[in-house]
């Protein structure tokens, strides 16, 4: 990441600091490069002005400042100044010269074993300092870890909260954090503790050692499911590191390693500079030299625009050291960005389904054999530049947990989701099949998503394609184009007994719903091919999925009618009950019906009783298993 020039309307001074450039921007604010009166560089985090109009946001930032100032230690970046009463509140941290771990992995590959061990030790010490201050970080991820000359640094306490005030920054039940590095309890909306940070640490170490997140899946929903219920994929992690990493990745928080236990496992680390690979050390040194030039220049004001850089490059060698300093600065990559990592999706203000989509029904998509449809649509049309095998019949394909299709070719894979509420909800440039594209930017291991909304008005269902390890998003758009061209008559699934063909909005008798939470409106507020949602005295969701129940966190079974059983998902929330009913087993997966009720606190037993009554009513409506 380069240091960006200031725009004409951005401040040139914040508090006692001269503002030199922009390090990064995020949903909550931006981070600026500043210089103090003594020339020392700082990273200044400033809240977006429009957010201050939201109720309680200034108080939230004050809590962040309080959290940040409570932490000190060798492996964190200390706060040196702040003003929470300023018109636009800000805090300044010591500017740490280093390479974000995510950029180091992307540019230089996985870390060798000695470097991962040093990383683990430094991060364990940092978390011990954070937890000792009564805090939980909640967003430990590679982008929030800097590799510096003398070890790692943990940054960004934007969504940390105080353990004695778990309702601090967000209420219990929220899922703030970066999805791929969440803990199981975060994905389930349960309270987080210091053990949540340790799970994130395990994911960070596995990613550093292998270059791939251990729970990486083709879609956001599937990734969250894997974190909550699946096993970590550690085959690419060197064997000598697996025990250390596995000790952090238990689903039960009580079984995870603590920072002290992890340090004991690691043993004494070699003294001296951090054992980063030579290319990373060289990148850190280049960055350090460039920043030293800036810090020595008392006249530095702002980063020049790109046109100014060109002019400076052509200037005579006798030019001022200010020009030379800025040339060093703008050449730097991997500058730390202390941008809050809160993950949010924003619905597009203009619905992508405004173009005609009425010719596509949920019933059609529900009946589709999604993998067969993918292969048929791409027969003879796989782009050569995509890197995928030209013949889709050679791809490895399997059914996804929401009846989508997981496909793999070489090192790339994709997840095709049909009829679900589409995960990407932000408008991006371009169209597919005449529909506006929704999606996320990015490529590489984190992948990219493209989708189109086919539901009318507030219905969010459609078709989406999620790519992993792809050079760009072109293949996703091509797949959507081909699928949309045949969306009214896709190949149908041959297995008529499968739950995939069941309409979850019709399988529950209306009388049972009205009795449980009604009376209800005739039309559910949200529907999808394999899920339905009703609002009444409680919220009811019914979903059908294909899952491996052995990897789910389930309580003892509850008796249903006719000798059948349903299994509650383990949860510490008193306002939620989710029951899982196994309909049948196909290969190594169970086709299941999930009934979830959300209501008032301390009502879990009553909610589970209502869920049982709904399950009893719908079981008789399911296809008969031979």
QUIDAHU-V889140 format. One record per helix or strand of 2 or more residues. SS is the DSSP state (alpha for helix, beta for strand). FROM is the first residue (numbers start at 1). TO is the last residue. Records with the same first field share a line. If there is no record, write none. Layout:
# QUIDAHU-V889140
SS = FROM-TO, FROM-TO
This chain:
# QUIDAHU-V889140
beta = 13-14, 17-25, 29-35, 41-47, 79-83, 90-94, 99-100, 135-136, 145-148, 151-154, 161-162, 396-399, 405-409, 412-421, 427-432, 435-440, 448-453, 461-468, 526-528, 531-535, 539-547, 554-559, 565-569, 576-586, 589-598
alpha = 49-53, 57-69, 101-108, 113-132, 142-144, 179-181, 184-187, 194-210, 220-229, 239-246, 253-255, 259-266, 278-295, 306-313, 321-330, 362-367, 370-378, 384-386, 392-394, 474-485, 499-501, 510-517, 549-551, 561-563, 604-619
